[in-house]
Amino acid sequence: MTLGDLDPLLVAPKRLAAMGILAAASKAEFAYLRDSLDLSDSDLSKQLKALVDAGYASTKRTGKGKTRRSWFFITPLGTSALNRHAAALRVLLEPTALVPEPASAE
Amino acid sequence: VRDFVRVTRRRRPGPTPRSIERGPRRTGDVAASRQHRRWWRQTTGRREADYSRPTCGREGGDAAAINRRGRARVLLSKFYLPSQQVIHIISSMESKTSSPESSGSDPMDDLAILDRARWSVEASPFFDFGPWWYAPALATTLGSLALYGHSSEVDGPGFWLYLFGAGLAIACAIHDFYRRKLRPKVSMRSIAWNAATFFVVVPVYAIWAYTAKAKGSAGLPAWAILYWIATTAFFLAVRSLLSTYRKRTQSVL
């Protein structure tokens, strides 16, 4: 596990938090994500679009008119990316993570 | 009248500081204007704003920090804010970690975000009581089950009240399912939260059942109405507490 395993898309806290919620839930509605992350509609829409475009999340719209809802799911690709990212973060927290190996005397 | 105005018009007491700085009125005399500005610079030691520099040539101080903030500094300085105020605003903007493009500088912060997100999802059903009318509906359900649940009659009013209470509970459950904006996965912690909900409701039902056994439950006894009011008030209080706590701890970021 190296620094290269950190996903550049998940480095942003908003996207990371959205992925964390989607990973713990089977599906979450747009309004729930907006309230939980305390974001504006446009901001959250932009963040989720980035995740959907990357294939980390998928969306499904249900209902019509006032009952229209947008549900978001995490995809298997997103789950593996999030797990890899979280593992890389844990490695970074280890005290020996970034200490260079001593050069071997020849 | 003209003479009167001319006599009574008060002369200005003298040039104001601003007029000194600006120089003579714009008459198109460029040479005079430049001469005045040169005189002003020599007199006061101040330089005019130099917009080609990030600091506009107005302040010294932490040059490295100001250059680092360069472009925003120039933009904000055009609004003529005091320099310390500008630096404070930019510093507060820079200190916000919720920017979408800002990287999480501390891995521990990012892991904490993930933990909070998981906790929020698993505890969300427990802290989201629902609309206020769930409280009287739940009180009605508990009351009808305690009063008429043990009765074997299938024809009297008790039977219909029992059916009404059970139907109300089912209707609330269906409404709650479609109302919720989250479908959490089943996990050990979510099971624990549901068990906690169960243990909040069971003592209330036990009080109802004990009183019904002691005082009798024929028809609709007067004590049942008082109990129904007390139970509704209890659930409304619980709802209020949960709502307050949820609002305080809602934000994952």
HADDOCK unambig.tbl for C-alpha pairs under 7 A between the chains (distance, minus, plus):
assign (segid A and resid 11 and name CA) (segid B and resid 103 and name CA) 5.43 0.50 0.50
assign (segid A and resid 11 and name CA) (segid B and resid 104 and name CA) 6.07 0.50 0.50
assign (segid A and resid 12 and name CA) (segid B and resid 100 and name CA) 5.18 0.50 0.50
assign (segid A and resid 12 and name CA) (segid B and resid 101 and name CA) 5.64 0.50 0.50
assign (segid A and resid 12 and name CA) (segid B and resid 102 and name CA) 6.04 0.50 0.50
assign (segid A and resid 12 and name CA) (segid B and resid 103 and name CA) 5.51 0.50 0.50
assign (segid A and resid 12 and name CA) (segid B and resid 104 and name CA) 6.62 0.50 0.50
assign (segid A and resid 13 and name CA) (segid B and resid 98 and name CA) 6.24 0.50 0.50
assign (segid A and resid 13 and name CA) (segid B and resid 100 and name CA) 6.62 0.50 0.50
assign (segid A and resid 13 and name CA) (segid B and resid 104 and name CA) 6.55 0.50 0.50
assign (segid A and resid 13 and name CA) (segid B and resid 110 and name CA) 6.92 0.50 0.50
assign (segid A and resid 14 and name CA) (segid B and resid 98 and name CA) 6.73 0.50 0.50
assign (segid A and resid 14 and name CA) (segid B and resid 100 and name CA) 6.11 0.50 0.50
assign (segid A and resid 17 and name CA) (segid B and resid 113 and name CA) 5.94 0.50 0.50
assign (segid A and resid 17 and name CA) (segid B and resid 114 and name CA) 6.09 0.50 0.50
assign (segid A and resid 17 and name CA) (segid B and resid 117 and name CA) 6.13 0.50 0.50
assign (segid A and resid 17 and name CA) (segid B and resid 252 and name CA) 6.81 0.50 0.50
assign (segid A and resid 17 and name CA) (segid B and resid 253 and name CA) 6.96 0.50 0.50
assign (segid A and resid 20 and name CA) (segid B and resid 114 and name CA) 5.15 0.50 0.50
assign (segid A and resid 20 and name CA) (segid B and resid 117 and name CA) 5.36 0.50 0.50
assign (segid A and resid 20 and name CA) (segid B and resid 118 and name CA) 6.33 0.50 0.50
assign (segid A and resid 21 and name CA) (segid B and resid 117 and name CA) 5.05 0.50 0.50
assign (segid A and resid 21 and name CA) (segid B and resid 118 and name CA) 6.01 0.50 0.50
assign (segid A and resid 21 and name CA) (segid B and resid 121 and name CA) 6.33 0.50 0.50
assign (segid A and resid 24 and name CA) (segid B and resid 118 and name CA) 5.47 0.50 0.50
assign (segid A and resid 24 and name CA) (segid B and resid 121 and name CA) 6.38 0.50 0.50
assign (segid A and resid 24 and name CA) (segid B and resid 184 and name CA) 6.61 0.50 0.50
assign (segid A and resid 24 and name CA) (segid B and resid 185 and name CA) 6.35 0.50 0.50
assign (segid A and resid 25 and name CA) (segid B and resid 121 and name CA) 6.53 0.50 0.50
assign (segid A and resid 25 and name CA) (segid B and resid 183 and name CA) 5.79 0.50 0.50
assign (segid A and resid 25 and name CA) (segid B and resid 184 and name CA) 4.07 0.50 0.50
assign (segid A and resid 25 and name CA) (segid B and resid 185 and name CA) 5.02 0.50 0.50
assign (segid A and resid 26 and name CA) (segid B and resid 183 and name CA) 5.56 0.50 0.50
assign (segid A and resid 26 and name CA) (segid B and resid 184 and name CA) 5.52 0.50 0.50
assign (segid A and resid 26 and name CA) (segid B and resid 185 and name CA) 5.36 0.50 0.50
assign (segid A and resid 27 and name CA) (segid B and resid 182 and name CA) 6.16 0.50 0.50
assign (segid A and resid 27 and name CA) (segid B and resid 183 and name CA) 5.34 0.50 0.50
assign (segid A and resid 28 and name CA) (segid B and resid 181 and name CA) 6.08 0.50 0.50
assign (segid A and resid 28 and name CA) (segid B and resid 182 and name CA) 4.52 0.50 0.50
assign (segid A and resid 28 and name CA) (segid B and resid 183 and name CA) 6.24 0.50 0.50
assign (segid A and resid 29 and name CA) (segid B and resid 181 and name CA) 5.09 0.50 0.50
assign (segid A and resid 29 and name CA) (segid B and resid 182 and name CA) 6.11 0.50 0.50
assign (segid A and resid 32 and name CA) (segid B and resid 181 and name CA) 5.69 0.50 0.50
assign (segid A and resid 32 and name CA) (segid B and resid 182 and name CA) 6.83 0.50 0.50
assign (segid A and resid 36 and name CA) (segid B and resid 250 and name CA) 5.53 0.50 0.50
assign (segid A and resid 36 and name CA) (segid B and resid 251 and name CA) 4.85 0.50 0.50
assign (segid A and resid 36 and name CA) (segid B and resid 252 and name CA) 5.81 0.50 0.50
assign (segid A and resid 37 and name CA) (segid B and resid 251 and name CA) 5.31 0.50 0.50
assign (segid A and resid 37 and name CA) (segid B and resid 252 and name CA) 5.46 0.50 0.50
assign (segid A and resid 37 and name CA) (segid B and resid 253 and name CA) 5.93 0.50 0.50
assign (segid A and resid 38 and name CA) (segid B and resid 251 and name CA) 5.88 0.50 0.50
assign (segid A and resid 86 and name CA) (segid B and resid 111 and name CA) 6.93 0.50 0.50
assign (segid A and resid 89 and name CA) (segid B and resid 107 and name CA) 5.28 0.50 0.50
assign (segid A and resid 92 and name CA) (segid B and resid 107 and name CA) 6.78 0.50 0.50
assign (segid A and resid 93 and name CA) (segid B and resid 107 and name CA) 6.71 0.50 0.50
